[in-house]
Amino acid sequence: NQQRAIELKVTAALASAYARLVNAHDEAVALRDHALPPSEAAYRDIRQAYDGGNLGYLDVLDAERTLIDLRRNYLDALAEYHSAAAELEGLIGQSLDSVDHQAKPELQETQPTEAE
């Protein structure tokens, strides 16, 4: 029956968008909380060692490249999160803010950290 096929298609689209939302949320939080802080600290330490004449510039560039890659991955995860949220909102016809908050993982304080 055509109505059942449409219901299945919408259900699959909802499940897919929700999975993307949850995965992007988890990735962004992991990067923000666990990967970026030590990378930022390492970059600062390496930069200070370079400024003190104890390390070469290639060490600084390597640490900076690692930090930039992590920041890019974090921003990509945030973009994916918001894209999935927008897709879900389009599918349900309302803002996720008006839906039970258990259905939408929230990203608190997700602003990228300042560039060095």
Secondary structure, 3 states (H helix, E strand, C coil): CHHHHHHHHHHHHHHHHHHHHHHHHHHHHHHHHHHHHHHHHHHHHHHHHHHCCCCCHHHHHHHHHHHHHHHHHHHHHHHHHHHHHHHHHHHHCCCHHHCCHHHCCCCCCCCCCCCC
